[in-house]
Amino acid sequence: MDKKHALIAGALTSLIALSLSGGAMADEKAAKEKCYGVAKAGKNDCASANGSHSCAAQTKIDNDPNDWKYVAKGTCDKMGGSTEAGKKK
């Protein structure tokens, strides 16, 4: 196999590997849900629902009903959280 064919084969192998790992990540995300009101200070996964901050790990208080973490699907209610922003239990 010459260099050109080896390069093409390597690129195709990489694309296949990326597509397979992307599917696994999609499955993993599908098995999780956003749970509001359970994130501890500095441990939220992304921006708040009310716009008080725009990034992960920026919540200042524990269990803010506008901040969320990804949790296993079906466990949010058991943790005392809500799948809807701003709702307190």
Distance bins in CASP14 RR format, pairs under 12 A and 6 or more apart:
PFRMAT RR
TARGET T0000
AUTHOR 0000-0000-0000
RMODE 2
METHOD distances of the structure
MODEL  1
1 7 0 0 0 0 1 0 0 0 0 0 0
1 8 0 0 0 0 1 0 0 0 0 0 0
1 9 1 0 0 1 0 0 0 0 0 0 0
1 10 0 0 0 0 0 1 0 0 0 0 0
2 8 0 0 0 0 0 1 0 0 0 0 0
2 9 0 0 0 0 0 1 0 0 0 0 0
3 9 0 0 0 0 0 1 0 0 0 0 0
3 10 0 0 0 0 0 1 0 0 0 0 0
4 10 0 0 0 0 0 1 0 0 0 0 0
4 11 0 0 0 0 0 1 0 0 0 0 0
5 11 0 0 0 0 0 1 0 0 0 0 0
5 12 0 0 0 0 0 1 0 0 0 0 0
6 12 0 0 0 0 0 1 0 0 0 0 0
6 13 0 0 0 0 0 1 0 0 0 0 0
7 13 0 0 0 0 0 1 0 0 0 0 0
7 14 0 0 0 0 0 1 0 0 0 0 0
8 14 0 0 0 0 0 1 0 0 0 0 0
8 15 0 0 0 0 0 1 0 0 0 0 0
9 15 0 0 0 0 0 1 0 0 0 0 0
9 16 0 0 0 0 0 1 0 0 0 0 0
10 16 0 0 0 0 1 0 0 0 0 0 0
10 17 0 0 0 0 1 0 0 0 0 0 0
10 18 0 0 0 0 0 1 0 0 0 0 0
11 17 0 0 0 0 0 1 0 0 0 0 0
11 18 0 0 0 0 0 1 0 0 0 0 0
12 18 0 0 0 0 0 1 0 0 0 0 0
12 19 0 0 0 0 0 1 0 0 0 0 0
13 19 0 0 0 0 0 1 0 0 0 0 0
13 20 0 0 0 0 0 1 0 0 0 0 0
14 20 0 0 0 0 0 1 0 0 0 0 0
14 21 0 0 0 0 0 1 0 0 0 0 0
15 21 0 0 0 0 0 1 0 0 0 0 0
15 22 0 0 0 0 0 1 0 0 0 0 0
16 22 0 0 0 0 0 1 0 0 0 0 0
16 23 0 0 0 0 0 1 0 0 0 0 0
17 23 0 0 0 0 0 1 0 0 0 0 0
17 24 0 0 0 0 0 1 0 0 0 0 0
18 24 0 0 0 0 0 1 0 0 0 0 0
18 25 0 0 0 0 0 1 0 0 0 0 0
19 25 0 0 0 0 0 1 0 0 0 0 0
19 26 0 0 0 0 0 1 0 0 0 0 0
20 26 0 0 0 0 0 1 0 0 0 0 0
20 27 0 0 0 0 0 1 0 0 0 0 0
21 27 0 0 0 0 0 1 0 0 0 0 0
21 28 0 0 0 0 0 1 0 0 0 0 0
22 28 0 0 0 0 1 0 0 0 0 0 0
22 29 0 0 0 0 1 0 0 0 0 0 0
22 30 0 0 0 0 0 1 0 0 0 0 0
23 29 0 0 0 0 1 0 0 0 0 0 0
23 30 0 0 0 0 1 0 0 0 0 0 0
24 30 0 0 0 0 0 1 0 0 0 0 0
24 31 0 0 0 0 0 1 0 0 0 0 0
25 31 0 0 0 0 0 1 0 0 0 0 0
25 32 0 0 0 0 0 1 0 0 0 0 0
26 32 0 0 0 0 0 1 0 0 0 0 0
27 73 0 0 0 0 0 1 0 0 0 0 0
28 70 0 0 0 0 1 0 0 0 0 0 0
28 72 0 0 0 0 0 1 0 0 0 0 0
28 73 0 0 0 0 0 1 0 0 0 0 0
29 45 0 0 0 0 0 1 0 0 0 0 0
29 70 1 0 0 1 0 0 0 0 0 0 0
29 72 0 0 0 0 0 1 0 0 0 0 0
29 73 0 0 0 0 0 1 0 0 0 0 0
30 70 0 0 0 0 0 1 0 0 0 0 0
30 72 0 0 0 0 0 1 0 0 0 0 0
30 73 1 0 0 1 0 0 0 0 0 0 0
31 70 0 0 0 0 1 0 0 0 0 0 0
31 71 0 0 0 0 0 1 0 0 0 0 0
31 72 1 0 0 1 0 0 0 0 0 0 0
31 73 1 0 1 0 0 0 0 0 0 0 0
31 74 0 0 0 0 1 0 0 0 0 0 0
31 75 0 0 0 0 0 1 0 0 0 0 0
32 45 0 0 0 0 1 0 0 0 0 0 0
32 68 0 0 0 0 0 1 0 0 0 0 0
32 69 0 0 0 0 1 0 0 0 0 0 0
32 70 1 0 1 0 0 0 0 0 0 0 0
32 71 1 0 0 1 0 0 0 0 0 0 0
32 72 1 0 0 1 0 0 0 0 0 0 0
32 73 1 0 0 1 0 0 0 0 0 0 0
32 74 0 0 0 0 1 0 0 0 0 0 0
32 75 0 0 0 0 1 0 0 0 0 0 0
32 76 0 0 0 0 1 0 0 0 0 0 0
32 83 0 0 0 0 0 1 0 0 0 0 0
33 45 0 0 0 0 0 1 0 0 0 0 0
33 68 0 0 0 0 1 0 0 0 0 0 0
33 69 0 0 0 0 1 0 0 0 0 0 0
33 70 1 0 0 1 0 0 0 0 0 0 0
33 71 1 0 0 1 0 0 0 0 0 0 0
33 72 1 0 0 1 0 0 0 0 0 0 0
33 73 1 0 1 0 0 0 0 0 0 0 0
33 74 1 0 0 1 0 0 0 0 0 0 0
33 75 0 0 0 0 1 0 0 0 0 0 0
33 76 1 0 0 1 0 0 0 0 0 0 0
33 77 0 0 0 0 0 1 0 0 0 0 0
33 79 0 0 0 0 0 1 0 0 0 0 0
33 81 0 0 0 0 0 1 0 0 0 0 0
33 82 0 0 0 0 0 1 0 0 0 0 0
33 83 1 0 1 0 0 0 0 0 0 0 0
33 84 0 0 0 0 0 1 0 0 0 0 0
34 44 0 0 0 0 0 1 0 0 0 0 0
34 45 1 0 0 1 0 0 0 0 0 0 0
34 46 0 0 0 0 1 0 0 0 0 0 0
34 47 0 0 0 0 0 1 0 0 0 0 0
34 48 0 0 0 0 0 1 0 0 0 0 0
34 49 0 0 0 0 1 0 0 0 0 0 0
34 66 0 0 0 0 0 1 0 0 0 0 0
34 67 0 0 0 0 1 0 0 0 0 0 0
34 68 1 0 1 0 0 0 0 0 0 0 0
34 69 1 0 0 1 0 0 0 0 0 0 0
34 70 1 0 0 1 0 0 0 0 0 0 0
34 71 0 0 0 0 1 0 0 0 0 0 0
34 72 0 0 0 0 0 1 0 0 0 0 0
34 73 0 0 0 0 0 1 0 0 0 0 0
34 74 0 0 0 0 0 1 0 0 0 0 0
34 75 0 0 0 0 0 1 0 0 0 0 0
34 76 0 0 0 0 1 0 0 0 0 0 0
34 81 0 0 0 0 0 1 0 0 0 0 0
34 82 0 0 0 0 1 0 0 0 0 0 0
34 83 1 0 0 1 0 0 0 0 0 0 0
34 84 0 0 0 0 1 0 0 0 0 0 0
34 85 0 0 0 0 1 0 0 0 0 0 0
34 86 0 0 0 0 0 1 0 0 0 0 0
35 44 0 0 0 0 0 1 0 0 0 0 0
35 45 0 0 0 0 1 0 0 0 0 0 0
35 63 0 0 0 0 0 1 0 0 0 0 0
35 65 0 0 0 0 0 1 0 0 0 0 0
35 67 0 0 0 0 1 0 0 0 0 0 0
35 68 1 0 1 0 0 0 0 0 0 0 0
35 69 1 0 1 0 0 0 0 0 0 0 0
35 70 1 0 0 1 0 0 0 0 0 0 0
35 71 1 0 1 0 0 0 0 0 0 0 0
35 72 0 0 0 0 1 0 0 0 0 0 0
35 73 0 0 0 0 1 0 0 0 0 0 0
35 74 0 0 0 0 1 0 0 0 0 0 0
35 75 1 0 0 1 0 0 0 0 0 0 0
35 76 1 1 0 0 0 0 0 0 0 0 0
35 77 0 0 0 0 1 0 0 0 0 0 0
35 78 0 0 0 0 1 0 0 0 0 0 0
35 79 1 0 0 1 0 0 0 0 0 0 0
35 80 0 0 0 0 1 0 0 0 0 0 0
35 81 1 0 1 0 0 0 0 0 0 0 0
35 82 1 0 0 1 0 0 0 0 0 0 0
35 83 1 0 0 1 0 0 0 0 0 0 0
35 84 0 0 0 0 0 1 0 0 0 0 0
35 85 0 0 0 0 0 1 0 0 0 0 0
35 87 0 0 0 0 0 1 0 0 0 0 0
35 89 0 0 0 0 0 1 0 0 0 0 0
36 44 0 0 0 0 1 0 0 0 0 0 0
36 45 0 0 0 0 0 1 0 0 0 0 0
36 46 0 0 0 0 0 1 0 0 0 0 0
36 48 0 0 0 0 1 0 0 0 0 0 0
36 49 1 0 0 1 0 0 0 0 0 0 0
36 50 0 0 0 0 0 1 0 0 0 0 0
36 59 0 0 0 0 0 1 0 0 0 0 0
36 63 0 0 0 0 1 0 0 0 0 0 0
36 64 0 0 0 0 1 0 0 0 0 0 0
36 65 1 0 1 0 0 0 0 0 0 0 0
36 66 1 0 0 1 0 0 0 0 0 0 0
36 67 1 0 0 1 0 0 0 0 0 0 0
36 68 1 0 1 0 0 0 0 0 0 0 0
36 69 0 0 0 0 1 0 0 0 0 0 0
36 70 0 0 0 0 0 1 0 0 0 0 0
36 71 0 0 0 0 0 1 0 0 0 0 0
36 76 0 0 0 0 1 0 0 0 0 0 0
36 77 0 0 0 0 0 1 0 0 0 0 0
36 79 0 0 0 0 0 1 0 0 0 0 0
36 80 0 0 0 0 1 0 0 0 0 0 0
36 81 1 0 0 1 0 0 0 0 0 0 0
36 82 1 0 1 0 0 0 0 0 0 0 0
36 83 1 0 0 1 0 0 0 0 0 0 0
36 84 1 0 0 1 0 0 0 0 0 0 0
36 85 1 0 1 0 0 0 0 0 0 0 0
36 86 1 0 0 1 0 0 0 0 0 0 0
36 87 1 0 0 1 0 0 0 0 0 0 0
36 88 0 0 0 0 1 0 0 0 0 0 0
36 89 0 0 0 0 1 0 0 0 0 0 0
37 43 0 0 0 0 0 1 0 0 0 0 0
37 44 0 0 0 0 1 0 0 0 0 0 0
37 45 0 0 0 0 0 1 0 0 0 0 0
37 48 0 0 0 0 0 1 0 0 0 0 0
37 49 0 0 0 0 0 1 0 0 0 0 0
37 59 0 0 0 0 1 0 0 0 0 0 0
37 61 0 0 0 0 0 1 0 0 0 0 0
37 62 0 0 0 0 1 0 0 0 0 0 0
37 63 1 0 1 0 0 0 0 0 0 0 0
37 64 1 0 0 1 0 0 0 0 0 0 0
37 65 1 0 1 0 0 0 0 0 0 0 0
37 66 1 0 0 1 0 0 0 0 0 0 0
37 67 1 0 0 1 0 0 0 0 0 0 0
37 68 1 0 0 1 0 0 0 0 0 0 0
37 69 0 0 0 0 1 0 0 0 0 0 0
37 71 0 0 0 0 0 1 0 0 0 0 0
37 76 0 0 0 0 1 0 0 0 0 0 0
37 77 0 0 0 0 0 1 0 0 0 0 0
37 79 0 0 0 0 1 0 0 0 0 0 0
37 80 1 0 0 1 0 0 0 0 0 0 0
37 81 1 0 1 0 0 0 0 0 0 0 0
37 82 1 0 0 1 0 0 0 0 0 0 0
37 83 0 0 0 0 0 1 0 0 0 0 0
37 84 0 0 0 0 0 1 0 0 0 0 0
37 85 0 0 0 0 1 0 0 0 0 0 0
37 86 1 0 0 1 0 0 0 0 0 0 0
37 87 0 0 0 0 1 0 0 0 0 0 0
37 88 1 0 0 1 0 0 0 0 0 0 0
37 89 0 0 0 0 1 0 0 0 0 0 0
38 44 0 0 0 0 1 0 0 0 0 0 0
38 45 0 0 0 0 0 1 0 0 0 0 0
38 59 0 0 0 0 0 1 0 0 0 0 0
38 62 0 0 0 0 1 0 0 0 0 0 0
38 63 1 0 0 1 0 0 0 0 0 0 0
38 64 0 0 0 0 1 0 0 0 0 0 0
38 65 0 0 0 0 1 0 0 0 0 0 0
38 66 0 0 0 0 0 1 0 0 0 0 0
38 67 0 0 0 0 1 0 0 0 0 0 0
38 68 1 0 0 1 0 0 0 0 0 0 0
38 69 1 0 1 0 0 0 0 0 0 0 0
38 70 0 0 0 0 0 1 0 0 0 0 0
38 71 1 0 0 1 0 0 0 0 0 0 0
38 75 0 0 0 0 1 0 0 0 0 0 0
38 76 1 0 0 1 0 0 0 0 0 0 0
38 77 0 0 0 0 0 1 0 0 0 0 0
38 78 0 0 0 0 0 1 0 0 0 0 0
38 79 1 0 1 0 0 0 0 0 0 0 0
38 80 1 0 0 1 0 0 0 0 0 0 0
38 81 1 0 1 0 0 0 0 0 0 0 0
38 82 0 0 0 0 1 0 0 0 0 0 0
38 83 0 0 0 0 0 1 0 0 0 0 0
38 87 0 0 0 0 0 1 0 0 0 0 0
38 88 0 0 0 0 0 1 0 0 0 0 0
38 89 0 0 0 0 1 0 0 0 0 0 0
39 45 1 0 0 1 0 0 0 0 0 0 0
39 46 0 0 0 0 1 0 0 0 0 0 0
39 47 0 0 0 0 0 1 0 0 0 0 0
39 48 0 0 0 0 1 0 0 0 0 0 0
39 49 0 0 0 0 0 1 0 0 0 0 0
39 53 0 0 0 0 0 1 0 0 0 0 0
39 56 0 0 0 0 1 0 0 0 0 0 0
39 57 0 0 0 0 1 0 0 0 0 0 0
39 58 0 0 0 0 0 1 0 0 0 0 0
39 59 1 0 1 0 0 0 0 0 0 0 0
39 60 0 0 0 0 0 1 0 0 0 0 0
39 61 0 0 0 0 1 0 0 0 0 0 0
39 62 1 0 0 1 0 0 0 0 0 0 0
39 63 1 0 0 1 0 0 0 0 0 0 0
39 64 1 0 0 1 0 0 0 0 0 0 0
39 65 0 0 0 0 1 0 0 0 0 0 0
39 66 0 0 0 0 1 0 0 0 0 0 0
39 67 1 0 1 0 0 0 0 0 0 0 0
39 68 1 0 0 1 0 0 0 0 0 0 0
39 69 1 0 1 0 0 0 0 0 0 0 0
39 70 0 0 0 0 0 1 0 0 0 0 0
39 71 0 0 0 0 1 0 0 0 0 0 0
39 76 0 0 0 0 0 1 0 0 0 0 0
39 79 0 0 0 0 0 1 0 0 0 0 0
39 80 0 0 0 0 0 1 0 0 0 0 0
39 81 0 0 0 0 1 0 0 0 0 0 0
39 85 0 0 0 0 0 1 0 0 0 0 0
40 57 0 0 0 0 0 1 0 0 0 0 0
40 59 1 0 0 1 0 0 0 0 0 0 0
40 60 0 0 0 0 0 1 0 0 0 0 0
40 61 0 0 0 0 1 0 0 0 0 0 0
40 62 1 0 1 0 0 0 0 0 0 0 0
40 63 1 0 0 1 0 0 0 0 0 0 0
40 64 0 0 0 0 1 0 0 0 0 0 0
40 67 0 0 0 0 1 0 0 0 0 0 0
40 68 0 0 0 0 0 1 0 0 0 0 0
40 69 0 0 0 0 1 0 0 0 0 0 0
40 79 0 0 0 0 0 1 0 0 0 0 0
41 53 0 0 0 0 0 1 0 0 0 0 0
41 57 0 0 0 0 1 0 0 0 0 0 0
41 58 0 0 0 0 1 0 0 0 0 0 0
41 59 1 0 1 0 0 0 0 0 0 0 0
41 60 1 0 1 0 0 0 0 0 0 0 0
41 61 1 0 1 0 0 0 0 0 0 0 0
41 62 1 0 1 0 0 0 0 0 0 0 0
41 63 0 0 0 0 1 0 0 0 0 0 0
41 64 0 0 0 0 1 0 0 0 0 0 0
41 67 0 0 0 0 1 0 0 0 0 0 0
42 48 0 0 0 0 0 1 0 0 0 0 0
42 53 0 0 0 0 1 0 0 0 0 0 0
42 55 0 0 0 0 0 1 0 0 0 0 0
42 56 0 0 0 0 1 0 0 0 0 0 0
42 57 1 0 1 0 0 0 0 0 0 0 0
42 58 1 0 0 1 0 0 0 0 0 0 0
42 59 1 0 1 0 0 0 0 0 0 0 0
42 60 1 0 0 1 0 0 0 0 0 0 0
42 61 0 0 0 0 1 0 0 0 0 0 0
42 62 0 0 0 0 1 0 0 0 0 0 0
42 63 0 0 0 0 0 1 0 0 0 0 0
42 64 0 0 0 0 0 1 0 0 0 0 0
42 67 0 0 0 0 1 0 0 0 0 0 0
42 69 0 0 0 0 0 1 0 0 0 0 0
43 56 0 0 0 0 1 0 0 0 0 0 0
43 57 1 0 0 1 0 0 0 0 0 0 0
43 58 0 0 0 0 0 1 0 0 0 0 0
43 59 1 0 0 1 0 0 0 0 0 0 0
43 60 0 0 0 0 0 1 0 0 0 0 0
43 61 0 0 0 0 0 1 0 0 0 0 0
43 62 0 0 0 0 1 0 0 0 0 0 0
43 63 0 0 0 0 0 1 0 0 0 0 0
43 64 0 0 0 0 0 1 0 0 0 0 0
43 67 0 0 0 0 1 0 0 0 0 0 0
43 68 0 0 0 0 0 1 0 0 0 0 0
43 69 1 0 0 1 0 0 0 0 0 0 0
43 70 0 0 0 0 0 1 0 0 0 0 0
44 52 0 0 0 0 0 1 0 0 0 0 0
44 53 0 0 0 0 1 0 0 0 0 0 0
44 54 0 0 0 0 0 1 0 0 0 0 0
44 55 0 0 0 0 1 0 0 0 0 0 0
44 56 1 0 0 1 0 0 0 0 0 0 0
44 57 1 0 0 1 0 0 0 0 0 0 0
44 58 1 0 0 1 0 0 0 0 0 0 0
44 59 1 0 1 0 0 0 0 0 0 0 0
44 60 0 0 0 0 1 0 0 0 0 0 0
44 61 0 0 0 0 0 1 0 0 0 0 0
44 62 0 0 0 0 0 1 0 0 0 0 0
44 63 0 0 0 0 0 1 0 0 0 0 0
44 64 1 0 0 1 0 0 0 0 0 0 0
44 65 0 0 0 0 0 1 0 0 0 0 0
44 66 0 0 0 0 1 0 0 0 0 0 0
44 67 1 0 1 0 0 0 0 0 0 0 0
44 68 1 0 0 1 0 0 0 0 0 0 0
44 69 1 0 0 1 0 0 0 0 0 0 0
44 70 0 0 0 0 0 1 0 0 0 0 0
44 85 0 0 0 0 0 1 0 0 0 0 0
45 55 0 0 0 0 1 0 0 0 0 0 0
45 56 1 0 1 0 0 0 0 0 0 0 0
45 57 0 0 0 0 1 0 0 0 0 0 0
45 58 0 0 0 0 0 1 0 0 0 0 0
45 59 0 0 0 0 1 0 0 0 0 0 0
45 67 0 0 0 0 1 0 0 0 0 0 0
45 68 1 0 0 1 0 0 0 0 0 0 0
45 69 1 0 1 0 0 0 0 0 0 0 0
45 70 1 0 1 0 0 0 0 0 0 0 0
45 71 0 0 0 0 1 0 0 0 0 0 0
46 53 0 0 0 0 1 0 0 0 0 0 0
46 54 0 0 0 0 1 0 0 0 0 0 0
46 55 1 0 0 1 0 0 0 0 0 0 0
46 56 1 0 1 0 0 0 0 0 0 0 0
46 57 0 0 0 0 1 0 0 0 0 0 0
46 58 0 0 0 0 1 0 0 0 0 0 0
46 59 0 0 0 0 0 1 0 0 0 0 0
46 66 0 0 0 0 0 1 0 0 0 0 0
46 67 0 0 0 0 1 0 0 0 0 0 0
46 68 1 0 0 1 0 0 0 0 0 0 0
46 69 0 0 0 0 1 0 0 0 0 0 0
46 70 0 0 0 0 1 0 0 0 0 0 0
46 85 0 0 0 0 0 1 0 0 0 0 0
47 53 1 0 0 1 0 0 0 0 0 0 0
47 54 1 0 1 0 0 0 0 0 0 0 0
47 55 1 0 0 1 0 0 0 0 0 0 0
47 56 1 0 0 1 0 0 0 0 0 0 0
47 57 0 0 0 0 0 1 0 0 0 0 0
47 58 0 0 0 0 1 0 0 0 0 0 0
47 59 0 0 0 0 1 0 0 0 0 0 0
47 66 0 0 0 0 1 0 0 0 0 0 0
47 67 0 0 0 0 1 0 0 0 0 0 0
47 68 0 0 0 0 1 0 0 0 0 0 0
47 85 0 0 0 0 0 1 0 0 0 0 0
48 54 1 0 0 1 0 0 0 0 0 0 0
48 55 0 0 0 0 1 0 0 0 0 0 0
48 56 0 0 0 0 0 1 0 0 0 0 0
48 57 0 0 0 0 0 1 0 0 0 0 0
48 58 1 0 0 1 0 0 0 0 0 0 0
48 59 1 0 0 1 0 0 0 0 0 0 0
48 60 0 0 0 0 0 1 0 0 0 0 0
48 61 0 0 0 0 0 1 0 0 0 0 0
48 64 1 0 0 1 0 0 0 0 0 0 0
48 65 0 0 0 0 1 0 0 0 0 0 0
48 66 1 0 1 0 0 0 0 0 0 0 0
48 67 1 0 1 0 0 0 0 0 0 0 0
48 68 0 0 0 0 1 0 0 0 0 0 0
48 85 0 0 0 0 1 0 0 0 0 0 0
48 86 0 0 0 0 1 0 0 0 0 0 0
49 59 0 0 0 0 0 1 0 0 0 0 0
49 64 0 0 0 0 1 0 0 0 0 0 0
49 65 0 0 0 0 1 0 0 0 0 0 0
49 66 1 0 1 0 0 0 0 0 0 0 0
49 67 1 0 0 1 0 0 0 0 0 0 0
49 68 1 0 0 1 0 0 0 0 0 0 0
49 82 0 0 0 0 0 1 0 0 0 0 0
49 83 0 0 0 0 0 1 0 0 0 0 0
49 84 0 0 0 0 1 0 0 0 0 0 0
49 85 1 1 0 0 0 0 0 0 0 0 0
49 86 1 0 0 1 0 0 0 0 0 0 0
49 87 0 0 0 0 0 1 0 0 0 0 0
50 59 0 0 0 0 0 1 0 0 0 0 0
50 64 0 0 0 0 1 0 0 0 0 0 0
50 65 0 0 0 0 1 0 0 0 0 0 0
50 66 1 0 1 0 0 0 0 0 0 0 0
50 67 0 0 0 0 1 0 0 0 0 0 0
50 68 0 0 0 0 0 1 0 0 0 0 0
50 85 1 0 0 1 0 0 0 0 0 0 0
50 86 1 0 0 1 0 0 0 0 0 0 0
51 58 0 0 0 0 0 1 0 0 0 0 0
51 59 0 0 0 0 0 1 0 0 0 0 0
51 64 0 0 0 0 0 1 0 0 0 0 0
51 66 1 0 0 1 0 0 0 0 0 0 0
51 67 0 0 0 0 0 1 0 0 0 0 0
51 85 0 0 0 0 0 1 0 0 0 0 0
51 86 0 0 0 0 0 1 0 0 0 0 0
52 58 0 0 0 0 1 0 0 0 0 0 0
52 59 0 0 0 0 1 0 0 0 0 0 0
52 60 0 0 0 0 1 0 0 0 0 0 0
52 61 0 0 0 0 0 1 0 0 0 0 0
52 64 0 0 0 0 1 0 0 0 0 0 0
52 65 0 0 0 0 0 1 0 0 0 0 0
52 66 1 0 0 1 0 0 0 0 0 0 0
52 67 0 0 0 0 1 0 0 0 0 0 0
52 85 0 0 0 0 0 1 0 0 0 0 0
52 86 0 0 0 0 0 1 0 0 0 0 0
53 59 1 0 0 1 0 0 0 0 0 0 0
53 60 0 0 0 0 1 0 0 0 0 0 0
53 61 0 0 0 0 0 1 0 0 0 0 0
53 64 0 0 0 0 1 0 0 0 0 0 0
53 66 0 0 0 0 1 0 0 0 0 0 0
53 67 0 0 0 0 1 0 0 0 0 0 0
54 67 0 0 0 0 0 1 0 0 0 0 0
55 67 0 0 0 0 0 1 0 0 0 0 0
56 67 0 0 0 0 1 0 0 0 0 0 0
56 68 0 0 0 0 0 1 0 0 0 0 0
56 69 0 0 0 0 1 0 0 0 0 0 0
56 70 0 0 0 0 0 1 0 0 0 0 0
57 67 0 0 0 0 0 1 0 0 0 0 0
57 69 0 0 0 0 0 1 0 0 0 0 0
58 64 0 0 0 0 0 1 0 0 0 0 0
58 66 0 0 0 0 0 1 0 0 0 0 0
58 67 0 0 0 0 1 0 0 0 0 0 0
59 65 0 0 0 0 0 1 0 0 0 0 0
59 66 0 0 0 0 1 0 0 0 0 0 0
59 67 1 0 1 0 0 0 0 0 0 0 0
59 68 0 0 0 0 1 0 0 0 0 0 0
59 69 0 0 0 0 1 0 0 0 0 0 0
60 66 0 0 0 0 0 1 0 0 0 0 0
60 67 0 0 0 0 1 0 0 0 0 0 0
61 67 0 0 0 0 1 0 0 0 0 0 0
62 69 0 0 0 0 0 1 0 0 0 0 0
63 69 0 0 0 0 0 1 0 0 0 0 0
63 79 0 0 0 0 1 0 0 0 0 0 0
63 80 0 0 0 0 1 0 0 0 0 0 0
63 81 0 0 0 0 1 0 0 0 0 0 0
63 82 0 0 0 0 0 1 0 0 0 0 0
63 86 0 0 0 0 0 1 0 0 0 0 0
63 87 0 0 0 0 0 1 0 0 0 0 0
63 88 0 0 0 0 1 0 0 0 0 0 0
63 89 0 0 0 0 1 0 0 0 0 0 0
64 81 0 0 0 0 0 1 0 0 0 0 0
64 82 0 0 0 0 0 1 0 0 0 0 0
64 85 0 0 0 0 1 0 0 0 0 0 0
64 86 0 0 0 0 1 0 0 0 0 0 0
64 87 0 0 0 0 0 1 0 0 0 0 0
64 88 0 0 0 0 1 0 0 0 0 0 0
65 80 0 0 0 0 0 1 0 0 0 0 0
65 81 0 0 0 0 1 0 0 0 0 0 0
65 82 1 0 0 1 0 0 0 0 0 0 0
65 83 0 0 0 0 0 1 0 0 0 0 0
65 84 0 0 0 0 1 0 0 0 0 0 0
65 85 1 0 0 1 0 0 0 0 0 0 0
65 86 1 1 0 0 0 0 0 0 0 0 0
65 87 1 0 0 1 0 0 0 0 0 0 0
65 88 1 0 1 0 0 0 0 0 0 0 0
65 89 0 0 0 0 1 0 0 0 0 0 0
66 82 0 0 0 0 0 1 0 0 0 0 0
66 84 0 0 0 0 0 1 0 0 0 0 0
66 85 1 0 1 0 0 0 0 0 0 0 0
66 86 1 0 1 0 0 0 0 0 0 0 0
66 87 0 0 0 0 1 0 0 0 0 0 0
66 88 0 0 0 0 0 1 0 0 0 0 0
67 81 0 0 0 0 0 1 0 0 0 0 0
67 82 0 0 0 0 0 1 0 0 0 0 0
67 85 0 0 0 0 1 0 0 0 0 0 0
67 86 0 0 0 0 1 0 0 0 0 0 0
68 76 0 0 0 0 1 0 0 0 0 0 0
68 79 0 0 0 0 0 1 0 0 0 0 0
68 81 0 0 0 0 1 0 0 0 0 0 0
68 82 0 0 0 0 1 0 0 0 0 0 0
68 83 0 0 0 0 1 0 0 0 0 0 0
68 84 0 0 0 0 0 1 0 0 0 0 0
68 85 1 0 0 1 0 0 0 0 0 0 0
68 86 0 0 0 0 1 0 0 0 0 0 0
68 87 0 0 0 0 0 1 0 0 0 0 0
69 75 0 0 0 0 0 1 0 0 0 0 0
69 76 0 0 0 0 1 0 0 0 0 0 0
69 79 0 0 0 0 1 0 0 0 0 0 0
69 81 0 0 0 0 1 0 0 0 0 0 0
69 83 0 0 0 0 0 1 0 0 0 0 0
70 76 0 0 0 0 1 0 0 0 0 0 0
70 79 0 0 0 0 0 1 0 0 0 0 0
70 83 0 0 0 0 0 1 0 0 0 0 0
71 77 0 0 0 0 0 1 0 0 0 0 0
71 78 0 0 0 0 1 0 0 0 0 0 0
71 79 1 0 0 1 0 0 0 0 0 0 0
71 80 0 0 0 0 0 1 0 0 0 0 0
71 81 0 0 0 0 1 0 0 0 0 0 0
71 82 0 0 0 0 0 1 0 0 0 0 0
71 83 0 0 0 0 1 0 0 0 0 0 0
72 78 0 0 0 0 1 0 0 0 0 0 0
72 79 0 0 0 0 1 0 0 0 0 0 0
73 83 0 0 0 0 1 0 0 0 0 0 0
74 80 0 0 0 0 0 1 0 0 0 0 0
74 81 0 0 0 0 0 1 0 0 0 0 0
74 83 0 0 0 0 1 0 0 0 0 0 0
75 81 0 0 0 0 1 0 0 0 0 0 0
75 83 0 0 0 0 0 1 0 0 0 0 0
76 82 1 0 0 1 0 0 0 0 0 0 0
76 83 1 0 1 0 0 0 0 0 0 0 0
76 84 0 0 0 0 1 0 0 0 0 0 0
76 87 0 0 0 0 0 1 0 0 0 0 0
76 89 0 0 0 0 0 1 0 0 0 0 0
77 83 1 0 0 1 0 0 0 0 0 0 0
77 84 0 0 0 0 0 1 0 0 0 0 0
77 87 0 0 0 0 0 1 0 0 0 0 0
77 89 0 0 0 0 1 0 0 0 0 0 0
78 89 0 0 0 0 0 1 0 0 0 0 0
79 89 0 0 0 0 1 0 0 0 0 0 0
80 87 0 0 0 0 0 1 0 0 0 0 0
80 88 0 0 0 0 1 0 0 0 0 0 0
80 89 1 0 1 0 0 0 0 0 0 0 0
81 87 0 0 0 0 1 0 0 0 0 0 0
81 88 0 0 0 0 1 0 0 0 0 0 0
81 89 1 0 1 0 0 0 0 0 0 0 0
82 88 1 0 0 1 0 0 0 0 0 0 0
82 89 1 0 0 1 0 0 0 0 0 0 0
83 89 0 0 0 0 0 1 0 0 0 0 0
END
